[in-house]
Amino acid sequence: MRVDKFLWHVRYFKTRSIATEEVGKNRVWINEVLAKPAKEVQIGDKIRVRKNQIFYEMEVLQIPKSRLGAKLVSLYIKDRTDSKQLEQLELRKSSQDYYRIRGEGRPTKRDRRDIDDFMSDFDDFEVN
């Protein structure tokens, strides 16, 4: 199976075209060799993917026939990602919350309508 198709089947990428782009951008290695989108994946191969500024590593246990449900992915690959890489990802996520608290920022469309309704109540008053 092609590496781009495999990465899409095991849910590392949302679409196959994104998987093909990432492989084409030299962000995927198979057995320590830079891969091209059409490179075939075999059982026992070690795949390394650079995504979200960290390196994910996995070992191929089986080749799926179609896209898998999230619960079945562990039957087809074994995750060998270094725990330091995962900690680094968590640190980046938590540091982003420091700058902008989740939920703050631009108002939603509903919020804007509520604000407009509230402000329109004050338009009825005359200022002397």
Backbone as ProteinMPNN parsed JSONL, in Angstrom:
{"seq_chain_A": "MRVDKFLWHVRYFKTRSIATEEVGKNRVWINEVLAKPAKEVQIGDKIRVRKNQIFYEMEVLQIPKSRLGAKLVSLYIKDRTDSKQLEQLELRKSSQDYYRIRGEGRPTKRDRRDIDDFMSDFDDFEVN", "coords_chain_A": {"N_chain_A": [[0.848, -1.184, 0.0], [0.459, 2.277, -0.728], [2.354, 4.878, 0.899], [1.174, 7.374, 1.472], [-1.536, 6.792, 1.291], [-1.701, 4.841, 3.286], [-1.12, 6.349, 5.631], [-3.352, 7.972, 5.675], [-5.338, 6.024, 5.964], [-4.802, 5.056, 8.568], [-5.455, 7.213, 10.043], [-3.665, 9.38, 10.496], [-3.681, 11.623, 9.011], [-6.219, 13.899, 7.934], [-7.295, 13.966, 5.338], [-6.658, 12.272, 2.224], [-5.346, 13.763, 0.32], [-4.053, 15.706, 1.858], [-2.282, 14.044, 3.201], [-0.712, 13.177, 1.023], [0.42, 15.629, 0.274], [1.988, 16.206, 2.569], [3.822, 14.092, 2.577], [5.065, 14.674, 0.187], [6.287, 17.047, 0.897], [8.518, 16.259, 2.194], [8.239, 15.235, 4.852], [7.954, 12.739, 5.857], [9.367, 9.64, 6.738], [10.482, 6.377, 5.895], [11.74, 3.631, 7.422], [14.053, 5.127, 8.115], [14.618, 6.41, 5.702], [13.943, 8.962, 3.436], [10.66, 9.361, 2.251], [8.606, 9.007, -0.705], [5.366, 9.892, -2.069], [4.329, 7.587, -3.423], [5.681, 5.442, -2.376], [5.882, 2.122, -1.261], [4.418, 0.568, 1.591], [5.344, -1.841, 3.96], [4.691, -4.666, 6.128], [6.107, -4.354, 9.307], [7.679, -2.175, 8.761], [9.169, 0.894, 9.826], [7.83, 3.961, 10.454], [8.24, 7.439, 10.291], [6.884, 10.524, 11.095], [6.661, 13.969, 10.643], [4.781, 16.187, 12.311], [2.792, 18.816, 13.545], [5.011, 20.064, 14.658], [6.472, 18.106, 15.971], [8.001, 14.809, 16.055], [6.381, 11.96, 15.114], [6.471, 8.508, 15.652], [6.051, 5.255, 14.344], [5.282, 1.758, 14.09], [4.543, -0.557, 11.578], [2.061, -2.903, 11.861], [0.038, -4.325, 10.568], [-1.488, -4.22, 7.302], [-4.082, -2.142, 6.459], [-7.283, -2.664, 4.816], [-9.1, -0.727, 4.238], [-10.092, 2.639, 5.246], [-9.741, 3.163, 8.707], [-11.659, 2.868, 11.751], [-11.291, 4.916, 14.667], [-10.872, 3.399, 16.989], [-9.8, 1.027, 16.085], [-7.264, 1.474, 15.134], [-4.991, 0.868, 16.674], [-4.6, -1.839, 16.236], [-3.3, -2.01, 13.864], [-1.058, -0.354, 13.786], [1.838, 0.327, 15.802], [2.451, 2.627, 18.201], [5.353, 4.427, 18.598], [6.263, 6.817, 19.522], [8.383, 9.145, 21.055], [8.288, 9.926, 24.507], [9.19, 12.392, 25.346], [8.792, 14.0, 23.133], [5.998, 14.102, 23.049], [5.504, 15.41, 25.462], [6.617, 17.863, 24.857], [4.826, 18.751, 22.924], [2.499, 19.051, 24.495], [3.386, 21.088, 26.177], [3.655, 23.195, 24.359], [0.955, 23.527, 23.636], [-0.168, 24.327, 26.088], [1.202, 26.707, 26.515], [0.16, 28.346, 24.568], [-2.337, 28.971, 25.568], [-1.693, 30.81, 27.429], [-1.341, 33.269, 26.17], [-3.806, 33.792, 24.978], [-6.803, 33.265, 26.324], [-8.931, 30.508, 26.107], [-11.987, 30.893, 24.419], [-12.136, 33.606, 24.652], [-11.8, 36.638, 22.763], [-12.722, 37.531, 19.437], [-16.171, 38.351, 19.205], [-18.826, 35.978, 18.762], [-21.21, 35.436, 16.099], [-23.722, 35.282, 17.236], [-23.225, 36.485, 19.727], [-22.641, 39.066, 18.831], [-25.103, 39.879, 17.782], [-26.632, 39.917, 20.137], [-25.333, 41.986, 21.489], [-25.862, 44.115, 19.735], [-28.671, 44.232, 19.963], [-28.884, 44.961, 22.641], [-27.6, 47.452, 22.6], [-29.318, 48.824, 20.916], [-31.496, 49.337, 22.525], [-30.701, 51.538, 23.985], [-30.697, 53.5, 22.086], [-33.246, 54.454, 21.957], [-33.542, 56.257, 23.994], [-33.476, 59.747, 24.718], [-30.973, 62.205, 24.777], [-30.463, 64.969, 26.772]], "CA_chain_A": [[0.0, 0.0, 0.0], [1.209, 3.535, -0.786], [2.526, 5.469, 2.219], [0.186, 8.428, 1.692], [-2.809, 6.11, 1.521], [-1.596, 4.186, 4.593], [-1.223, 7.363, 6.686], [-4.743, 8.382, 5.712], [-6.118, 4.899, 6.499], [-4.62, 4.926, 10.016], [-5.928, 8.465, 10.631], [-2.657, 10.385, 10.835], [-4.082, 12.822, 8.29], [-7.652, 13.97, 7.752], [-7.625, 13.609, 3.965], [-5.555, 11.654, 1.496], [-4.579, 14.812, -0.355], [-3.153, 16.285, 2.862], [-1.224, 13.051, 3.404], [0.165, 13.234, -0.144], [1.18, 16.876, 0.381], [2.977, 16.106, 3.644], [4.885, 13.199, 2.108], [5.758, 15.431, -0.844], [7.068, 18.104, 1.546], [9.631, 15.589, 2.9], [7.957, 15.145, 6.286], [7.714, 11.334, 6.194], [10.475, 8.725, 6.497], [10.215, 4.954, 6.098], [13.003, 2.957, 7.76], [15.112, 6.152, 8.097], [14.825, 6.9, 4.339], [12.901, 9.893, 3.031], [9.676, 8.66, 1.421], [7.798, 9.7, -1.702], [3.973, 9.449, -1.874], [4.032, 6.271, -3.991], [6.494, 4.421, -1.713], [5.068, 1.045, -0.696], [4.598, 0.265, 3.008], [5.299, -3.275, 4.245], [4.577, -5.007, 7.546], [7.393, -4.258, 9.988], [8.327, -0.895, 8.473], [9.104, 1.943, 10.843], [7.48, 5.217, 9.79], [8.447, 8.634, 11.106], [6.107, 11.608, 10.509], [6.776, 15.261, 11.327], [3.46, 16.815, 12.324], [2.631, 19.675, 14.723], [6.357, 20.4, 15.115], [7.134, 16.995, 16.646], [8.15, 13.611, 15.244], [5.631, 10.778, 15.521], [7.081, 7.292, 15.136], [5.148, 4.113, 14.437], [5.683, 0.52, 13.419], [3.408, -1.132, 10.859], [1.757, -4.269, 12.291], [-0.779, -4.906, 9.502], [-1.9, -3.275, 6.266], [-5.551, -2.119, 6.417], [-7.907, -2.708, 3.488], [-9.827, 0.534, 4.06], [-9.89, 3.582, 6.348], [-10.107, 2.53, 9.968], [-12.24, 3.618, 12.851], [-10.25, 5.316, 15.611], [-10.622, 2.347, 17.967], [-9.095, -0.093, 15.454], [-5.938, 1.88, 14.664], [-3.944, 0.198, 17.451], [-4.389, -3.186, 15.7], [-2.539, -1.917, 12.623], [0.232, 0.296, 14.022], [2.286, 0.438, 17.187], [2.982, 3.972, 18.383], [6.668, 4.437, 19.24], [6.632, 8.22, 19.687], [9.126, 9.417, 22.278], [7.473, 10.651, 25.483], [9.664, 13.781, 25.394], [8.135, 14.692, 22.03], [4.614, 14.344, 23.454], [5.548, 16.449, 26.495], [6.898, 19.109, 24.156], [3.562, 19.151, 22.301], [1.63, 19.531, 25.568], [3.931, 22.365, 26.631], [3.273, 24.196, 23.351], [-0.479, 23.777, 23.74], [-0.45, 25.087, 27.308], [1.758, 28.053, 26.395], [-0.741, 29.131, 23.725], [-3.418, 29.446, 26.414], [-1.186, 31.938, 28.2], [-1.543, 34.484, 25.399], [-5.223, 34.001, 24.693], [-7.616, 32.289, 27.04], [-9.921, 29.909, 25.223], [-13.309, 31.479, 24.56], [-12.043, 35.053, 24.525], [-11.449, 37.048, 21.418], [-13.814, 38.131, 18.685], [-17.483, 37.784, 19.554], [-19.48, 35.163, 17.745], [-22.33, 36.114, 15.442], [-24.799, 35.372, 18.222], [-22.825, 37.512, 20.688], [-22.769, 40.377, 18.187], [-26.531, 40.206, 17.725], [-27.051, 40.275, 21.494], [-24.777, 43.319, 21.769], [-26.628, 45.071, 18.923], [-29.994, 44.367, 20.586], [-28.685, 45.69, 23.888], [-27.279, 48.842, 22.268], [-30.49, 49.458, 20.287], [-32.361, 49.787, 23.612], [-30.226, 52.839, 24.399], [-30.998, 54.457, 21.014], [-34.588, 54.997, 22.198], [-33.449, 57.349, 24.978], [-32.976, 61.035, 24.235], [-30.0, 62.818, 25.667], [-30.669, 66.43, 26.83]], "C_chain_A": [[0.888, 1.24, 0.0], [1.257, 4.186, 0.596], [1.499, 6.573, 2.472], [-1.192, 7.836, 1.999], [-2.813, 5.448, 2.901], [-1.786, 5.198, 5.724], [-2.647, 7.911, 6.789], [-5.606, 7.277, 6.326], [-6.0, 4.795, 8.012], [-4.829, 6.259, 10.738], [-4.834, 9.411, 11.12], [-2.96, 11.694, 10.13], [-5.566, 12.738, 7.969], [-8.083, 13.573, 6.341], [-6.41, 12.992, 3.292], [-4.717, 12.704, 0.786], [-3.637, 15.515, 0.614], [-2.001, 15.331, 3.119], [-0.225, 13.085, 2.249], [1.025, 14.49, -0.107], [2.299, 16.758, 1.406], [4.132, 15.191, 3.246], [5.722, 13.927, 1.058], [6.627, 16.543, -0.286], [8.207, 17.532, 2.395], [9.433, 15.567, 4.414], [7.691, 13.718, 6.737], [8.931, 10.509, 5.805], [9.993, 7.302, 6.725], [11.565, 4.283, 6.283], [14.194, 3.905, 7.578], [15.454, 6.665, 6.708], [13.648, 7.792, 3.984], [11.967, 9.226, 2.031], [9.044, 9.595, 0.396], [6.382, 9.148, -1.581], [3.668, 8.035, -2.37], [4.839, 5.141, -3.355], [5.58, 3.403, -1.047], [5.438, 0.802, 0.777], [4.436, -1.238, 3.189], [5.135, -3.493, 5.748], [5.976, -4.994, 8.15], [8.14, -2.965, 9.715], [8.152, 0.057, 9.651], [8.917, 3.267, 10.118], [7.649, 6.353, 10.778], [7.773, 9.801, 10.383], [6.327, 12.873, 11.326], [5.444, 15.979, 11.173], [3.332, 17.601, 13.621], [3.959, 19.937, 15.423], [7.0, 19.321, 15.988], [7.199, 15.803, 15.696], [7.356, 12.471, 15.87], [6.307, 9.571, 14.884], [6.125, 6.131, 15.352], [5.747, 2.921, 13.713], [4.432, -0.106, 12.811], [3.231, -2.584, 11.312], [0.973, -5.024, 11.224], [-1.097, -3.812, 8.495], [-3.429, -3.288, 6.204], [-6.081, -2.131, 4.983], [-8.667, -1.426, 3.191], [-9.549, 1.42, 5.269], [-10.485, 3.001, 7.625], [-10.874, 3.467, 10.881], [-11.15, 3.874, 13.883], [-9.894, 4.204, 16.602], [-9.796, 1.196, 17.397], [-7.663, 0.225, 15.046], [-4.828, 1.123, 15.387], [-3.685, -1.242, 16.995], [-3.449, -3.177, 14.494], [-1.196, -1.212, 12.767], [0.555, 0.269, 15.506], [2.969, 1.783, 17.323], [4.292, 3.903, 19.163], [7.183, 5.867, 19.441], [7.279, 8.411, 21.05], [8.27, 10.256, 23.228], [7.915, 12.11, 25.599], [9.009, 14.611, 24.289], [6.683, 15.034, 22.405], [4.531, 15.408, 24.543], [5.774, 17.818, 25.869], [5.629, 19.645, 23.495], [2.602, 19.716, 23.345], [2.082, 20.894, 26.084], [3.564, 23.474, 25.656], [1.794, 24.549, 23.448], [-0.802, 24.621, 24.966], [0.099, 26.505, 27.214], [0.89, 28.929, 25.499], [-1.896, 29.682, 24.536], [-2.995, 30.661, 27.227], [-1.482, 33.26, 27.482], [-3.015, 34.803, 25.182], [-6.013, 32.895, 25.364], [-8.709, 31.795, 26.097], [-11.295, 30.524, 25.491], [-13.295, 32.994, 24.495], [-11.658, 35.392, 23.096], [-12.639, 37.674, 20.742], [-15.137, 37.515, 19.105], [-18.036, 36.947, 18.402], [-20.622, 35.969, 17.135], [-23.488, 36.3, 16.432], [-24.485, 36.439, 19.263], [-23.024, 38.909, 20.099], [-24.225, 40.808, 18.094], [-27.06, 40.622, 19.097], [-26.564, 41.674, 21.866], [-25.56, 44.384, 21.007], [-28.022, 45.296, 19.516], [-29.908, 45.199, 21.861], [-28.445, 47.171, 23.597], [-28.475, 49.559, 21.638], [-31.487, 49.934, 21.345], [-31.973, 51.19, 24.053], [-30.486, 53.905, 23.325], [-32.354, 55.121, 21.216], [-34.571, 56.18, 23.165], [-32.916, 58.599, 24.318], [-32.034, 61.624, 25.253], [-30.213, 64.333, 25.619], [-29.426, 67.14, 27.243]], "O_chain_A": [[1.937, 1.261, 0.643], [0.313, 4.063, 1.375], [1.0, 6.692, 3.591], [-1.913, 8.33, 2.866], [-3.821, 5.493, 3.605], [-2.529, 4.936, 6.67], [-3.093, 8.275, 7.877], [-6.504, 7.561, 7.119], [-6.983, 4.481, 8.683], [-4.432, 6.418, 11.893], [-5.056, 10.169, 12.065], [-2.548, 12.759, 10.589], [-6.107, 11.653, 7.758], [-9.112, 12.922, 6.163], [-5.277, 13.17, 3.74], [-3.502, 12.548, 0.665], [-2.529, 15.886, 0.229], [-0.856, 15.766, 3.243], [0.983, 13.028, 2.477], [2.216, 14.439, -0.416], [3.431, 17.165, 1.143], [5.29, 15.484, 3.545], [6.947, 13.807, 1.043], [7.602, 16.944, -0.921], [8.789, 18.24, 3.217], [10.364, 15.851, 5.168], [7.253, 13.496, 7.866], [9.465, 10.645, 4.704], [9.198, 7.043, 7.629], [12.43, 4.356, 5.41], [15.205, 3.544, 6.975], [16.492, 7.305, 6.54], [12.494, 7.427, 4.205], [12.422, 8.6, 1.074], [8.96, 10.806, 0.601], [6.196, 8.053, -1.049], [2.824, 7.354, -1.787], [4.695, 3.987, -3.761], [4.627, 3.765, -0.357], [6.611, 0.828, 1.15], [3.511, -1.841, 2.644], [5.413, -2.595, 6.543], [6.914, -5.551, 7.579], [9.14, -2.683, 10.375], [7.147, 0.034, 10.361], [9.731, 3.65, 9.277], [7.258, 6.253, 11.941], [8.045, 10.048, 9.208], [6.198, 12.86, 12.55], [5.03, 16.332, 10.068], [3.719, 17.112, 14.682], [4.012, 20.02, 16.65], [7.98, 19.6, 16.678], [6.533, 15.788, 14.661], [7.616, 12.064, 17.002], [6.673, 9.608, 13.709], [5.473, 6.027, 16.391], [6.603, 3.064, 12.841], [3.387, -0.175, 13.458], [4.142, -3.399, 11.164], [1.206, -6.212, 10.997], [-0.988, -2.625, 8.799], [-4.021, -4.331, 5.927], [-5.414, -1.667, 4.058], [-8.86, -1.073, 2.027], [-8.857, 1.011, 6.201], [-11.575, 2.429, 7.623], [-10.754, 4.689, 10.795], [-10.182, 3.117, 13.958], [-8.738, 4.084, 17.009], [-9.158, 0.464, 18.153], [-6.923, -0.675, 14.65], [-3.822, 0.771, 14.77], [-2.648, -1.81, 17.336], [-2.872, -4.206, 14.142], [-0.289, -1.44, 11.966], [-0.336, 0.198, 16.353], [3.957, 2.054, 16.639], [4.325, 3.372, 20.274], [8.39, 6.094, 19.519], [6.793, 7.908, 22.063], [7.601, 11.194, 22.795], [7.1, 12.975, 25.919], [8.706, 15.787, 24.489], [6.203, 16.129, 22.108], [3.602, 16.216, 24.555], [5.19, 18.812, 26.302], [5.383, 20.851, 23.504], [1.963, 20.742, 23.111], [1.256, 21.752, 26.391], [3.203, 24.573, 26.075], [1.419, 25.717, 23.354], [-1.622, 25.535, 24.889], [-0.489, 27.424, 27.785], [0.889, 30.149, 25.661], [-2.397, 30.763, 24.226], [-3.835, 31.448, 27.662], [-1.835, 34.251, 28.121], [-3.412, 35.968, 25.205], [-5.896, 31.725, 25.0], [-9.33, 32.581, 25.381], [-11.712, 30.659, 26.641], [-14.343, 33.609, 24.301], [-11.242, 34.527, 22.325], [-13.481, 38.285, 21.401], [-15.224, 36.309, 19.335], [-17.741, 37.19, 17.232], [-20.95, 37.056, 17.61], [-24.142, 37.342, 16.454], [-25.364, 37.213, 19.644], [-23.51, 39.817, 20.773], [-24.542, 41.978, 18.306], [-27.842, 41.566, 19.205], [-27.294, 42.45, 22.482], [-25.886, 45.433, 21.561], [-28.498, 46.431, 19.564], [-30.767, 46.042, 22.121], [-29.012, 48.04, 24.259], [-28.629, 50.769, 21.806], [-32.257, 50.858, 21.079], [-32.84, 51.963, 24.459], [-30.493, 55.096, 23.636], [-32.594, 56.217, 20.711], [-35.482, 57.008, 23.155], [-32.026, 58.539, 23.47], [-32.278, 61.547, 26.457], [-30.151, 64.925, 24.542], [-29.42, 68.367, 27.343]]}, "name": "protein", "num_of_chains": 1, "seq": "MRVDKFLWHVRYFKTRSIATEEVGKNRVWINEVLAKPAKEVQIGDKIRVRKNQIFYEMEVLQIPKSRLGAKLVSLYIKDRTDSKQLEQLELRKSSQDYYRIRGEGRPTKRDRRDIDDFMSDFDDFEVN"}
